Amino acid sequence: MDGSQPRSRRITILRDEVSRKIAAGEVIDRPHSIVRELLDNAIDSGAGSIDVFLEEGGLSRVRVVDDGTGMSREDLEVCWKAHATSKIESEDDLLRVSTLGFRGEALSSIAVCSRLSIVTSQSADEPACRLEVLGGAIQALEPCQGRAGTVVDVSELFYNFPARKKFLKSASAESSLCRSIFTDRAVAHPSIAFRLFTDGDAKLTLPIASLMERVSLCHSGQLDSHLLVASETEGKGFRVQVIAGVPELRRRDRKLIQVFVNRRRVSEYSLMQAVEFGFAGFMPGGWYPVGFVFVEIDPGLIDFNIHPAKKEVRFQSLAEVHSAVVSAVRSGLGTGSSPTTGRGPAIQGMQGRHEVGTGGAASYRIPSEARFRGQALPFFPHGKGLERPSEDAYDLRFLGQVFGVFLVFEQEGRLLILDQHAAHEKVIFERLEARAPRMQEMLFPLSFDVSEEEKGRLEACNGELADLGIQLKRAGARSFEVTALSEELRPLKEDVLVELIRGAGAGEWRSRLLATAACRLAIKEGEIVDGVTARELCRQALNLAVPRCPHGRPIWHELSEDDLRKLVDRPPRDKDAGGPSR
C-alpha cells in the first residue's frame, strides 16, 4: 500500500456522557440494584432503622429512609458525583475496607439514569437540605424540612435509556428481586430494624432481634426458629457463625444455603459446598440442607474490589475458612466430627460452641432417655443372622417384621419402627471406621487395570487404603493387585471391590468407600430377621450417636402411646388411675 495514502481513524475517545452511561449500566441494571446500593449506604451510615418503599416493584419509585448520621450541605453537593466516597481515601484503604460501599459509584450511576432526590440532616436541631439531580445534571440544592438521617428517592428509572428500560420485567418480578435484596441485607444486620413497603402496604417488618430470629423472620414462610441450630467457630483472623436447619428441613435446591462475608451476601461456591460437607451423613442423596454462613474476617485477608456489585470475594486462605464452616456445621448438628467419617475439626486449636433453638434438637438427636447403658456389642453379617446376639435384657418387645424391611418394637410406652437395612448399614459403617482391620493374605490376588488418572490417585492414597483394610501392589504399568484384605471386606463381590478402589483419592472417597461397603454388607430388604437378632439390632441402633445411615436417611421412627391414641381419637391414658380415662 502506498504510504502516502491517508488512513481513516476508527478508534475515538467516548464523550463523557456516553462513558458515564456505560459505567452506570455496570452498577445499576434493575430496580433491585438501586435497593442494594441505597441499603448499603444506609447501613454504613450507622442507621438503627431503615424503611424501604417500592412503587410498582421499584419501576416507578424506590425510596429508602434511614435515621443514620446524615450529610452536611457540602457533602450532599458532591455525594452524587463519580467516585465521591467517604469510605476510602487512598489505594491502601482498599486493603482494609470494612464498609458495604466504598467505590463511590452507586449514587453517581443512579443520578445518570433517573431522577434522584436526597433529603438529609445530621441533627434534628439543624435544618435539612434537599438535592435533586436529573440525568446527571443538578436541578436543585436548597434548605428544606426534614428529620435527622437521610431520605433517598429514585424515580423515572431509565427515562433516558429506552433500550435498557424495555428489558425490565413485570412489577411483580422486579418486586420479588427487590425483596430478595432487602432480606439479604436484613439477615446480616439483625441489630438494625427494617421495614419493607410495597405500593403503600407493609410487606415485611423486622424488629431488632438475634441472628437466629432474624434468619427465621426473613424466611418465615419456609423456616421455623424451633427447627434451627446455631454454632460458631474461630480461626486465625476470622470467625464463622452458622445458622442451620435440622436435617428434616431438607430441600430440593440450594436456595437456602447462603454465605455472607463481613455482612455482605456473596457467591462463593466453596463455602456453600462446605455446608453440604458438614451435613454429610445427615442428608439423603438429591437433597440439600438449610444453612446460613456468616464469616467475619480481617479485611486485609480478603478482596471485594473485583466486581462492580461486590458479589464476589477473594480469600487469602479459603481452605481454612472452608474447613471452619464444615466444623461449625457439624458442631451445630451435635457432633464434633462427621457422622460418616468420625474425624474431628479440621483446624487445630479451633474454638467452638453451639446452641439449639427450642425444640430443634429433638427431631434429629437421640434424647438421653432413649439411650441404653453400656457399649454396643460388635455384630456383623453371618449368613442371614448376626454374630454374637446379646441376651434379651433391654426391655424391648419385638412385635414383628413389616413389609420385609421394618422391625417393630414396643419399649417404655413408645412404638419404635426400625429400618433394618439402614440400621445395620450404619452399625457396620461405624465398625469399619473405628476398628483397625485384621488383614488376611489373598490366596489368589485380585488384579485390575486402571487409567493414568486413577493410577496417580491410588499411588497417592495407598497407605490410607491399607488403613481401611485393602492392601494394594503395583502389578504393571497401569495395573494393580489386591494382595490382602480385611476380613470385614472379604464378603464384597470382586467387581464391587474394584469399583470402590478405583474411586479412592477422589473427593470424599474415604467415607464413600466405607458407606458403599457397609450398604453391600448389610441385611437387605426382604431378608427375614429372627427376634433375638432384631432386638440386638434395635439396641445398637439406639446407641448410635447419629441415628442416620451413612447416606443420611433416618434409621428409626418413634410413636408414643399418646400419638397412637390421637390417631384413633382416643383420650390420653390416665396414668394416675393406672388405665385409660374411659
C-alpha positions in Angstrom: 0.0 0.0 0.0 1.2 3.5 -0.9 2.4 5.1 2.3 1.2 8.5 1.0 -2.4 7.4 1.1 -4.2 8.8 4.3 -5.7 6.3 6.7 -9.0 6.8 8.4 -9.1 6.7 12.2 -11.5 4.2 13.6 -10.7 4.5 17.3 -12.2 7.5 19.1 -12.5 8.7 22.7 -16.0 8.4 24.0 -17.8 11.6 25.2 -18.2 11.9 28.9 -22.0 11.5 28.8 -21.6 8.2 26.9 -18.9 6.7 29.1 -20.9 7.7 32.2 -24.0 5.8 30.9 -21.8 2.8 30.3 -20.4 2.9 33.8 -23.9 3.4 35.2 -25.1 0.3 33.4 -22.5 -1.8 35.1 -23.8 -0.9 38.6 -27.5 -0.1 38.0 -29.3 -2.6 35.7 -32.6 -3.1 37.6 -34.6 -1.6 40.5 -33.1 -4.2 42.8 -29.7 -2.7 42.1 -30.9 0.6 43.4 -32.3 -1.1 46.6 -29.0 -2.8 47.1 -26.8 0.3 46.8 -29.1 2.5 48.9 -29.4 -0.1 51.6 -25.6 -0.4 51.7 -25.3 3.4 52.2 -28.0 3.4 54.9 -26.3 0.6 56.8 -22.9 2.3 56.5 -24.4 5.5 57.9 -24.9 3.8 61.3 -28.7 3.7 61.0 -30.8 2.0 63.7 -33.8 1.7 61.5 -34.3 1.6 57.7 -37.5 1.7 55.7 -37.8 0.8 52.0 -40.7 1.9 49.9 -41.4 0.4 46.4 -43.9 1.5 43.8 -44.7 -0.9 41.0 -41.9 -3.1 42.1 -39.4 -0.2 42.0 -40.2 0.6 38.4 -41.9 3.8 39.3 -40.1 4.7 42.6 -37.6 3.4 45.1 -37.5 5.3 48.4 -35.1 4.5 51.3 -35.4 6.2 54.7 -32.8 5.9 57.4 -32.0 7.5 60.8 -28.3 7.4 60.3 -25.7 10.2 60.6 -26.9 12.2 57.6 -24.8 14.5 55.5 -23.8 18.2 55.6 -24.7 20.5 52.7 -21.1 20.4 51.5 -21.1 16.6 51.4 -24.6 16.5 49.8 -23.4 18.7 47.0 -20.7 16.3 45.8 -22.0 12.9 47.0 -23.7 12.1 43.6 -20.6 12.7 41.5 -18.4 9.9 40.2 -16.1 8.3 42.7 -17.3 10.5 45.5 -17.0 8.5 48.7 -16.3 8.9 52.4 -15.2 5.2 52.8 -11.7 5.3 51.4 -9.1 8.0 50.6 -6.0 6.1 49.2 -5.1 2.9 47.4 -4.0 1.3 50.7 -7.6 1.8 52.1 -8.8 -0.8 49.5 -6.9 -3.4 51.6 -8.8 -2.6 54.7 -12.4 -1.9 53.5 -14.9 -2.7 56.3 -18.0 -0.9 54.9 -20.5 -2.3 52.4 -20.0 0.5 50.0 -16.6 2.1 49.1 -16.3 2.5 45.3 -18.2 5.8 45.1 -20.2 4.6 42.0 -23.7 4.0 43.3 -25.2 7.5 43.6 -23.4 8.7 40.5 -24.8 5.8 38.5 -28.3 6.3 39.8 -28.1 10.0 39.1 -27.2 9.4 35.4 -30.2 7.2 34.6 -33.0 8.5 36.8 -34.4 11.4 38.8 -32.5 11.4 42.1 -33.7 13.3 45.2 -31.9 13.3 48.6 -33.1 15.0 51.8 -30.6 14.8 54.6 -29.8 16.3 58.0 -27.1 15.5 60.6 -29.2 16.5 63.6 -32.9 17.2 64.5 -31.7 20.7 65.6 -30.3 21.6 62.2 -32.3 22.3 59.0 -32.3 19.6 56.3 -31.1 20.1 52.8 -32.5 18.8 49.6 -30.6 17.8 46.4 -32.3 16.9 43.1 -30.4 15.5 40.1 -31.9 14.5 36.7 -30.0 12.6 34.1 -26.6 13.5 35.6 -27.3 17.3 36.0 -28.1 19.0 39.2 -31.5 20.6 39.3 -31.7 21.9 42.9 -29.7 22.2 46.1 -31.7 24.0 48.8 -32.8 24.0 52.5 -36.0 22.1 53.4 -37.9 20.5 56.2 -36.6 17.1 57.3 -35.6 14.9 60.2 -32.2 13.6 61.2 -31.0 11.0 58.8 -31.4 10.6 55.0 -34.2 10.0 52.6 -33.2 9.0 49.1 -35.9 8.9 46.4 -35.3 7.5 42.9 -37.9 7.8 40.2 -38.2 7.8 36.4 -35.7 5.0 36.1 -34.0 4.7 32.7 -36.1 7.5 31.2 -33.1 8.3 29.1 -32.1 4.6 28.5 -35.0 3.4 26.3 -33.0 0.3 25.3 -32.5 -0.7 28.9 -36.0 0.2 30.0 -37.7 -2.2 27.6 -35.9 -5.2 29.0 -37.2 -4.6 32.6 -39.6 -7.3 33.8 -43.0 -7.1 35.3 -43.7 -5.2 38.5 -44.2 -8.4 40.4 -40.9 -9.9 39.2 -39.0 -6.8 39.9 -40.6 -6.6 43.4 -39.5 -10.1 44.1 -35.9 -9.3 43.3 -36.1 -6.2 45.4 -37.4 -8.2 48.3 -34.6 -10.7 47.9 -32.0 -7.9 48.2 -33.9 -6.5 51.2 -33.8 -9.8 53.1 -30.1 -10.4 52.2 -29.2 -7.1 54.0 -31.7 -7.6 56.8 -30.5 -11.1 57.6 -26.9 -10.0 58.0 -27.8 -7.0 60.2 -30.1 -8.2 63.0 -29.2 -5.1 65.2 -31.0 -2.8 62.7 -34.8 -2.7 62.4 -36.0 -3.0 58.8 -39.4 -2.4 57.1 -40.5 -3.1 53.5 -43.5 -1.4 52.0 -44.9 -2.2 48.5 -47.4 0.2 46.9 -48.3 1.5 50.4 -48.7 -1.9 52.1 -46.3 -3.1 54.8 -44.9 -6.4 53.5 -42.2 -7.2 56.0 -41.4 -5.8 59.4 -38.3 -6.9 61.1 -37.6 -5.6 64.6 -34.1 -5.8 66.2 -33.5 -9.5 67.0 -30.9 -12.2 67.4 -29.2 -13.6 64.3 -31.2 -16.9 64.6 -34.5 -14.9 65.0 -33.7 -12.7 62.1 -33.0 -15.6 59.8 -36.3 -17.2 60.8 -38.3 -13.9 60.3 -36.8 -13.2 56.9 -37.8 -16.6 55.7 -40.9 -17.1 57.8 -42.7 -19.0 55.1 -40.0 -21.6 54.9 -38.3 -21.7 58.3 -39.2 -22.0 61.9 -36.8 -20.9 64.6 -37.6 -24.0 66.6 -36.0 -26.0 63.8 -32.8 -24.0 63.6 -29.5 -24.6 65.3 -26.7 -22.0 65.8 -23.0 -22.6 66.1 -19.7 -20.7 65.7 -16.1 -21.4 65.2 -12.9 -19.2 65.3 -9.8 -19.4 63.1 -6.8 -17.2 62.6 -8.1 -13.8 61.7 -11.7 -14.8 61.2 -14.9 -16.1 63.0 -17.6 -18.2 61.5 -21.2 -18.3 62.6 -23.7 -20.8 61.1 -27.4 -20.9 61.4 -28.5 -24.3 60.1 -31.8 -26.1 59.8 -32.3 -29.6 61.2 -32.0 -32.3 58.6 -35.8 -32.6 58.4 -35.8 -29.2 56.7 -34.1 -30.6 53.7 -34.8 -29.1 50.3 -34.5 -30.0 46.6 -32.5 -26.8 45.8 -29.6 -24.8 47.3 -31.6 -21.5 47.7 -31.3 -21.6 51.5 -27.6 -22.2 51.5 -26.4 -18.6 51.8 -23.0 -17.2 52.5 -22.3 -13.7 54.0 -18.7 -12.3 54.3 -18.4 -9.3 56.5 -22.2 -8.9 56.4 -22.3 -8.9 52.6 -24.0 -11.8 50.6 -21.5 -13.3 48.2 -21.5 -16.1 45.6 -18.8 -18.4 47.0 -19.5 -22.0 45.9 -16.7 -23.4 48.0 -18.3 -22.3 51.3 -21.8 -23.4 50.1 -20.2 -26.8 49.4 -18.7 -26.7 52.9 -22.2 -26.6 54.3 -23.1 -29.7 52.3 -20.0 -31.4 53.5 -21.0 -30.6 57.1 -24.3 -32.3 56.6 -22.7 -35.4 55.0 -24.4 -38.4 56.6 -27.4 -36.3 57.6 -28.8 -35.6 54.2 -30.1 -38.2 51.7 -28.9 -38.0 48.1 -30.6 -35.4 46.0 -31.5 -33.2 48.9 -29.8 -30.1 50.2 -29.7 -28.6 53.7 -30.6 -25.2 55.1 -27.5 -23.3 56.1 -26.7 -19.6 56.6 -22.9 -18.9 56.9 -21.7 -15.6 58.4 -17.9 -15.0 58.1 -16.4 -12.1 59.9 -12.8 -11.8 58.7 -10.0 -9.3 58.8 -10.5 -7.1 55.8 -6.8 -7.5 55.0 -7.4 -11.2 54.3 -10.0 -10.7 51.6 -10.6 -8.5 48.5 -14.0 -7.3 47.4 -12.7 -5.0 44.7 -13.2 -7.5 41.9 -16.9 -7.0 41.0 -18.9 -3.7 40.5 -21.8 -5.1 42.6 -19.3 -6.7 45.1 -20.9 -10.1 44.7 -17.6 -11.9 44.7 -14.7 -12.0 47.1 -11.2 -13.4 47.1 -9.7 -15.1 50.2 -6.1 -15.4 51.1 -6.9 -18.7 53.0 -10.1 -20.0 51.6 -9.2 -23.6 52.6 -9.1 -22.7 56.3 -12.4 -20.9 56.1 -13.9 -23.8 54.3 -12.7 -26.2 57.0 -14.1 -23.9 59.7 -17.5 -23.9 58.1 -17.6 -27.7 57.9 -16.6 -27.8 61.6 -19.2 -25.3 62.7 -22.0 -27.1 60.9 -21.0 -30.4 62.5 -20.8 -28.8 65.9 -24.3 -27.3 65.4 -25.7 -30.8 64.5 -24.4 -32.1 67.8 -21.3 -33.9 66.7 -17.7 -32.6 66.6 -17.0 -35.0 63.8 -18.6 -36.0 60.6 -21.3 -38.6 61.0 -19.7 -40.6 58.2 -16.0 -40.1 58.8 -15.6 -39.7 62.5 -13.0 -37.1 62.1 -12.7 -34.1 64.3 -12.4 -30.4 63.4 -10.1 -29.7 60.5 -8.3 -26.7 62.1 -6.1 -27.3 65.1 -6.9 -25.4 68.2 -10.2 -24.1 66.9 -12.6 -22.8 69.5 -16.3 -23.6 69.0 -19.7 -23.6 70.6 -23.3 -24.1 69.6 -26.9 -23.5 70.7 -30.2 -25.0 69.7 -33.5 -23.3 69.1 -36.2 -24.5 71.4 -37.3 -28.0 70.4 -34.9 -28.1 67.5 -32.7 -30.9 68.8 -35.3 -33.5 69.5 -36.1 -34.0 65.8 -32.7 -35.4 65.0 -30.8 -36.3 68.1 -31.4 -39.3 70.3 -32.9 -38.0 73.5 -31.0 -39.1 76.6 -33.8 -41.2 77.9 -33.7 -43.3 74.7 -30.1 -44.4 75.2 -29.0 -47.6 76.8 -26.1 -48.0 79.1 -23.0 -49.9 78.1 -21.0 -50.3 74.9 -22.7 -51.7 71.8 -21.6 -55.2 71.1 -19.9 -55.9 67.8 -22.0 -57.7 65.2 -21.6 -58.4 61.6 -23.5 -60.4 58.9 -23.2 -64.1 59.2 -25.5 -65.7 56.7 -28.8 -64.1 57.3 -28.2 -63.6 61.0 -25.8 -61.6 63.2 -22.8 -62.7 65.2 -22.9 -62.7 69.0 -26.5 -61.7 69.6 -26.9 -60.2 73.1 -29.3 -61.5 75.7 -32.8 -60.3 75.8 -32.4 -57.8 78.7 -33.1 -54.4 77.2 -36.8 -54.1 77.8 -37.5 -54.3 74.1 -40.5 -56.3 73.0 -40.1 -57.3 69.3 -43.6 -57.2 67.7 -42.5 -58.4 64.2 -41.3 -57.6 60.8 -43.4 -55.4 58.5 -43.3 -55.3 54.6 -39.9 -57.1 54.7 -38.0 -54.1 55.8 -39.4 -52.6 59.1 -38.8 -54.1 62.5 -41.4 -53.0 65.1 -40.7 -52.8 68.8 -42.5 -51.7 71.9 -40.5 -50.2 74.7 -41.4 -48.0 77.7 -44.6 -46.6 76.3 -43.5 -46.0 72.8 -43.6 -47.8 69.5 -40.3 -48.0 67.6 -40.2 -48.6 63.8 -36.7 -49.6 62.6 -35.4 -49.7 59.1 -33.4 -53.0 59.2 -31.2 -52.2 56.3 -30.4 -48.6 57.2 -29.7 -49.5 60.9 -27.5 -52.5 60.1 -25.7 -50.4 57.4 -24.8 -47.7 60.0 -23.6 -50.2 62.6 -21.3 -51.8 60.0 -20.1 -48.4 58.9 -19.1 -47.4 62.4 -17.3 -50.7 62.9 -15.4 -50.3 59.6 -14.5 -46.7 60.6 -13.4 -47.4 64.2 -11.6 -50.7 64.1 -8.1 -51.5 62.9 -8.5 -54.0 60.1 -7.4 -57.6 60.6 -5.8 -58.4 57.3 -5.8 -61.7 55.5 -3.5 -62.6 52.6 -5.3 -63.5 49.5 -4.5 -66.9 48.0 -5.2 -65.6 44.5 -4.6 -61.8 44.3 -7.3 -59.7 42.6 -5.9 -57.9 39.5 -7.4 -55.0 37.7 -6.4 -52.3 35.2 -6.7 -48.5 35.8 -6.5 -45.3 33.9 -3.5 -43.0 34.1 -5.5 -40.6 36.3 -6.7 -43.5 38.6 -3.1 -44.8 38.9 -1.9 -41.5 40.3 -4.7 -41.3 42.8 -4.2 -44.9 44.0 -0.5 -44.4 44.4 -1.1 -41.3 46.5 -3.6 -42.9 48.9 -2.1 -46.4 49.1 -1.4 -46.0 52.8 -4.9 -44.9 53.6 -6.4 -47.8 51.7 -4.2 -50.2 53.8 -5.6 -48.5 56.9 -9.1 -49.3 55.7 -8.2 -53.0 55.1 -7.2 -53.0 51.4 -3.5 -53.9 50.6 -2.6 -52.8 47.0 0.5 -53.7 45.0 1.6 -52.4 41.6 1.4 -55.3 39.0 2.3 -53.5 35.8 2.5 -50.1 34.2 -1.3 -49.5 34.7 -2.5 -52.4 36.8 -2.7 -53.2 40.5 -3.3 -56.2 42.6 -5.2 -56.6 45.9 -2.9 -58.8 47.8 -4.5 -58.7 51.3 -8.0 -57.8 52.5 -9.6 -57.3 55.9 -12.0 -60.0 57.0 -14.8 -57.4 57.1 -14.4 -56.6 53.4 -13.9 -60.2 52.1 -17.7 -60.8 51.6 -17.7 -58.0 49.0 -18.1 -59.1 45.4 -14.9 -58.6 43.3 -16.5 -56.1 40.9 -17.9 -54.1 43.8 -14.5 -54.0 45.5 -12.7 -53.0 42.3 -15.2 -50.2 41.7 -14.7 -48.9 45.3 -10.9 -49.0 45.0 -10.9 -47.1 41.6 -12.7 -44.2 43.3 -10.1 -43.8 46.0 -8.5 -40.4 46.2 -11.4 -38.5 44.6 -13.4 -36.1 46.8 -14.8 -37.6 49.9 -13.7 -41.0 48.8 -13.0 -42.5 52.2 -16.5 -42.1 53.7 -18.0 -43.0 50.3 -16.0 -46.2 50.2 -17.0 -47.2 53.7 -20.6 -46.2 53.1 -20.8 -48.3 49.9 -19.1 -51.3 51.6 -21.5 -51.1 54.6 -24.5 -50.9 52.3 -23.4 -54.0 50.3 -22.7 -56.0 53.6 -25.9 -55.0 55.5 -29.1 -57.0 55.8 -31.2 -56.4 52.7 -34.9 -55.5 52.3 -36.9 -58.7 52.3 -34.5 -60.8 54.4 -36.1 -62.5 57.4 -34.7 -61.4 60.8 -35.3 -63.5 63.9 -36.4 -62.0 67.3 -33.1 -62.1 69.1 -31.2 -60.6 66.1 -33.9 -57.9 65.7 -33.6 -56.9 69.4 -29.8 -56.7 69.2 -30.0 -54.6 66.0 -32.5 -52.2 67.7 -30.4 -51.9 70.8 -27.3 -51.0 68.8 -29.3 -48.6 66.6 -30.5 -46.7 69.7 -26.9 -46.4 70.9 -25.8 -44.6 67.7 -24.7 -41.0 68.3 -26.3 -40.1 64.9 -29.4 -42.1 64.1 -29.0 -41.9 60.3 -27.5 -44.3 57.8 -24.3 -43.2 56.0 -26.4 -41.8 53.2 -28.3 -39.6 55.5 -31.6 -41.4 55.8 -33.3 -41.8 59.3 -32.8 -45.2 60.8 -35.9 -45.3 63.0 -39.1 -43.5 63.8 -40.9 -43.3 67.1 -44.6 -43.0 68.0 -45.7 -42.5 71.6 -48.7 -44.1 73.1 -50.4 -40.7 73.1 -49.6 -40.3 69.4 -51.3 -43.5 68.6 -54.3 -42.7 70.7 -54.7 -39.4 68.9 -54.7 -41.2 65.5 -57.9 -43.1 66.6 -59.4 -40.3 68.6 -58.9 -41.9 72.0 -58.1 -39.7 75.0 -54.6 -39.9 76.7 -54.2 -42.7 79.2 -54.9 -41.6 82.8 -51.6 -42.6 84.3 -52.6 -41.8 87.9 -55.6 -44.1 87.6 -53.5 -46.8 86.0 -55.6 -47.1 82.9 -57.4 -45.2 80.2 -59.7 -42.3 81.1 -62.6 -44.1 79.6 
